[in-house]
């Protein structure tokens, strides 16, 4: 847990829960949740909430941030352990007998809210927990994941990013409830993914806790439809390159 973010965790948690709940409101009317702003104006969408907050002096910035993916998050005797997850592109490296490996990246949208009442740090991304939601930012990133901000959004652009993120929360929730009505965080199996609309199936995250623990050079979770080849320690995505974990041996 990062000390500065921890001080804002309560605000971050409350705001993320509010945005997630309002995201589930149907755009076609019907029963819905609303929030009263200053006891008068009613808002019912995530972007409307943040727009209302910016009026009395709060500042909103959304950052499109990129990092190296850290699935291990390991610490050994107080030191961060570098545990990248590598994609084998299958492309030969000239003059060698190996193929080109590239580290898996992690991208997320970070919502930074500052003001006289609410100070919060949120992140939005598809996680290995099978969720696409607004999340409170509280953990410390290990130094080796590095990171850069590809884009910064403010004003109307920041509100548009918020609107789109809310739509994703609602759409992904509908897909999960249709295929896993009992709840849980499992992604669709290979058979179920084949029944989804093509654009939905192709956008599913490639890592989730519903898979199997497979050992290669390191360990990682893979969903059932991830096509692992445990004998080689390499893992092939349907119709694409292989990947393998190169964590601790």
C-alpha positions as CSV (number, residue, x, y, z in Angstrom):
1,X,0.0,0.0,0.0
2,X,1.3,3.4,-1.0
3,X,1.3,5.8,2.0
4,X,0.0,8.9,0.1
5,X,-2.7,7.0,-1.8
6,X,-3.7,5.3,1.5
7,X,-4.6,8.7,3.0
8,X,-7.2,9.2,0.2
9,X,-8.4,5.6,0.1
10,X,-11.7,6.2,1.9
11,X,-12.7,8.9,-0.7
12,X,-11.4,6.8,-3.6
13,X,-13.4,3.7,-2.5
14,X,-16.6,5.6,-2.0
15,X,-16.3,7.4,-5.3
16,X,-15.4,4.2,-7.2
17,X,-18.4,2.4,-5.7
18,X,-20.7,5.3,-6.7
19,X,-19.5,5.4,-10.3
20,X,-19.8,1.6,-10.6
21,X,-23.3,1.6,-9.3
22,X,-24.5,4.5,-11.5
23,X,-22.9,2.8,-14.5
24,X,-25.4,0.0,-14.2
25,X,-28.4,2.3,-14.8
26,X,-30.1,1.4,-18.0
27,X,-29.9,4.0,-20.7
28,X,-33.4,3.1,-21.7
29,X,-35.1,4.3,-18.6
30,X,-36.7,2.2,-15.9
31,X,-35.7,1.9,-12.2
32,X,-32.4,3.6,-11.5
33,X,-30.2,5.0,-8.8
34,X,-29.6,8.7,-8.6
35,X,-27.5,11.0,-6.4
36,X,-28.5,14.4,-5.2
37,X,-25.9,17.1,-5.6
38,X,-26.0,19.7,-2.9
39,X,-29.5,18.4,-2.1
40,X,-31.0,19.6,-5.3
41,X,-29.8,18.5,-8.7
42,X,-30.1,14.7,-9.4
43,X,-27.4,12.9,-11.4
44,X,-27.5,9.3,-12.6
45,X,-24.4,8.7,-14.7
46,X,-20.7,8.6,-13.8
47,X,-19.8,11.5,-16.1
48,X,-22.6,13.6,-14.6
49,X,-21.3,13.0,-11.1
50,X,-17.8,14.1,-12.0
51,X,-19.1,17.1,-14.0
52,X,-21.1,18.2,-11.0
53,X,-18.0,17.9,-8.8
54,X,-15.9,20.1,-11.1
55,X,-18.4,23.0,-10.8
56,X,-17.8,23.8,-7.1
57,X,-14.0,23.9,-7.6
58,X,-12.9,20.3,-8.0
59,X,-10.3,19.4,-10.6
60,X,-10.5,16.2,-12.8
61,X,-7.7,14.8,-14.9
62,X,-7.8,11.4,-16.6
63,X,-4.5,9.8,-17.6
64,X,-4.1,7.0,-20.2
65,X,-1.1,5.3,-18.5
66,X,1.0,2.4,-19.7
67,X,3.2,0.1,-17.6
68,X,4.9,-3.3,-17.8
69,X,2.5,-5.9,-16.4
70,X,3.3,-7.2,-12.9
71,X,1.4,-10.4,-12.2
72,X,3.9,-11.6,-9.5
73,X,4.2,-8.5,-7.3
74,X,6.9,-10.3,-5.4
75,X,9.2,-9.0,-2.7
76,X,12.3,-10.8,-1.4
77,X,14.1,-9.6,1.7
78,X,12.6,-6.2,1.3
79,X,13.6,-5.9,-2.4
80,X,11.2,-5.8,-5.4
81,X,11.5,-8.9,-7.6
82,X,11.4,-8.3,-11.3
83,X,8.8,-10.8,-12.7
84,X,7.8,-9.8,-16.2
85,X,5.5,-11.9,-18.4
86,X,6.9,-12.4,-21.9
87,X,5.2,-12.7,-25.2
88,X,7.0,-14.9,-27.7
89,X,6.2,-13.2,-31.1
90,X,7.5,-16.2,-33.1
91,X,9.6,-13.7,-35.1
92,X,13.2,-14.9,-35.6
93,X,16.0,-12.6,-34.3
94,X,18.6,-12.3,-37.2
95,X,21.9,-13.9,-36.4
96,X,20.5,-15.9,-33.5
97,X,18.6,-19.1,-32.9
98,X,15.9,-17.5,-30.8
99,X,12.7,-15.6,-31.4
100,X,11.8,-12.1,-30.3
101,X,10.3,-11.8,-26.8
102,X,8.5,-8.7,-25.7
103,X,7.2,-8.0,-22.2
104,X,3.4,-7.8,-21.6
105,X,2.2,-4.3,-21.0
106,X,-0.6,-3.1,-18.7
107,X,-2.7,0.0,-19.5
108,X,-5.3,1.7,-17.5
109,X,-7.1,5.0,-17.2
110,X,-6.3,6.9,-14.0
111,X,-8.9,9.4,-12.6
112,X,-7.3,12.1,-10.5
113,X,-9.8,14.1,-8.5
114,X,-8.7,17.1,-6.3
115,X,-10.8,19.6,-4.5
116,X,-12.0,21.2,-1.3
117,X,-14.2,18.2,-0.4
118,X,-13.1,15.1,-2.3
119,X,-9.6,14.0,-3.1
120,X,-9.5,10.6,-4.8
121,X,-7.4,8.4,-7.1
122,X,-9.2,5.8,-9.2
123,X,-8.1,3.4,-11.9
124,X,-10.2,1.8,-14.7
125,X,-9.1,-1.4,-16.4
126,X,-9.9,-5.0,-17.2
127,X,-8.3,-7.0,-14.4
128,X,-7.2,-10.6,-13.9
129,X,-10.2,-10.8,-11.5
130,X,-12.5,-10.8,-14.6
131,X,-13.9,-7.3,-13.7
132,X,-14.0,-4.1,-15.8
133,X,-14.8,-1.5,-13.1
134,X,-13.6,1.7,-11.5
135,X,-11.2,0.8,-8.7
136,X,-9.6,2.8,-5.8
137,X,-5.9,3.3,-6.4
138,X,-4.0,2.4,-3.3
139,X,-1.1,0.0,-4.1
140,X,2.5,1.0,-4.8
141,X,3.8,0.2,-8.2
142,X,7.2,-1.6,-8.2
143,X,9.9,0.5,-9.8
144,X,10.7,-2.0,-12.6
145,X,7.2,-1.6,-14.2
146,X,8.2,1.9,-15.1
147,X,5.3,3.7,-16.7
148,X,4.4,6.6,-18.9
149,X,1.3,8.7,-19.6
150,X,0.3,8.4,-23.2
151,X,-2.5,10.9,-23.1
152,X,-4.0,13.3,-20.6
153,X,-7.7,14.3,-20.7
154,X,-9.3,17.3,-19.0
155,X,-12.6,19.1,-19.3
156,X,-15.1,17.7,-21.8
157,X,-12.6,15.0,-22.9
158,X,-12.2,13.7,-19.4
159,X,-16.0,13.5,-19.0
160,X,-16.3,11.6,-22.3
161,X,-13.7,9.1,-21.1
162,X,-15.8,8.7,-17.9
163,X,-18.9,8.1,-20.0
164,X,-17.3,5.5,-22.1
165,X,-15.9,3.7,-19.1
166,X,-19.3,3.6,-17.5
167,X,-20.7,2.1,-20.7
168,X,-18.1,-0.6,-20.5
169,X,-19.0,-1.4,-16.9
170,X,-22.6,-1.9,-17.9
171,X,-21.9,-3.9,-21.1
172,X,-19.4,-6.2,-19.4
173,X,-21.7,-6.7,-16.5
174,X,-24.5,-7.7,-18.9
175,X,-22.2,-10.3,-20.6
176,X,-21.2,-11.8,-17.3
177,X,-24.7,-12.0,-15.9
178,X,-25.9,-13.7,-19.1
179,X,-23.2,-16.4,-19.1
180,X,-22.6,-16.6,-15.3
181,X,-25.9,-15.7,-13.7
182,X,-24.7,-17.1,-10.3
183,X,-22.1,-14.4,-10.1
184,X,-18.4,-14.9,-9.5
185,X,-15.5,-13.6,-11.5
186,X,-15.0,-16.4,-14.0
187,X,-14.7,-15.4,-17.6
188,X,-16.5,-17.5,-20.2
189,X,-15.0,-20.9,-21.1
190,X,-13.8,-21.7,-24.6
191,X,-17.2,-23.1,-25.5
192,X,-19.1,-20.1,-24.0
193,X,-16.8,-17.6,-25.7
194,X,-17.6,-19.2,-29.0
195,X,-21.3,-18.3,-28.5
196,X,-20.6,-14.7,-27.8
197,X,-20.8,-12.0,-30.5
198,X,-17.5,-11.9,-32.4
199,X,-16.5,-8.4,-31.2
200,X,-17.2,-9.4,-27.5
201,X,-15.3,-12.7,-27.7
202,X,-12.3,-11.1,-29.3
203,X,-12.1,-8.4,-26.6
204,X,-12.1,-10.8,-23.7
205,X,-9.0,-10.4,-21.4
206,X,-6.5,-13.2,-21.9
207,X,-5.8,-13.8,-18.2
208,X,-8.3,-14.7,-15.5
209,X,-8.5,-16.8,-12.2
210,X,-10.9,-19.2,-13.8
211,X,-8.1,-21.1,-15.6
212,X,-5.4,-23.5,-14.4
213,X,-2.1,-23.0,-12.7
214,X,0.6,-24.1,-15.1
215,X,4.3,-24.3,-14.4
216,X,6.8,-23.3,-17.0
217,X,9.6,-20.8,-16.2
218,X,7.5,-19.4,-13.4
219,X,3.8,-19.7,-12.8
220,X,0.7,-18.0,-14.0
221,X,-3.0,-18.4,-14.2
222,X,-4.6,-19.1,-17.6
223,X,-8.3,-19.5,-18.6
224,X,-9.5,-22.8,-20.0
225,X,-9.6,-21.3,-23.5
226,X,-6.1,-20.0,-23.4
227,X,-4.6,-23.1,-25.3
228,X,-1.7,-23.9,-22.9
229,X,1.1,-26.3,-24.0
230,X,2.4,-27.3,-20.6
231,X,5.1,-29.6,-22.0
232,X,7.0,-26.6,-23.6
233,X,6.2,-23.9,-21.0
234,X,4.8,-21.8,-23.9
235,X,1.2,-20.7,-24.2
236,X,-0.5,-20.0,-27.6
237,X,-3.3,-17.6,-27.9
238,X,-6.0,-18.7,-30.5
239,X,-4.7,-17.6,-33.9
240,X,-1.7,-15.7,-32.6
241,X,1.7,-15.9,-31.1
242,X,2.9,-17.8,-28.0
243,X,3.6,-16.5,-24.6
244,X,5.4,-17.8,-21.5
245,X,6.1,-16.7,-18.0
246,X,9.7,-16.0,-17.1
247,X,9.5,-15.3,-13.4
248,X,11.5,-16.9,-10.7
249,X,13.0,-20.3,-11.6
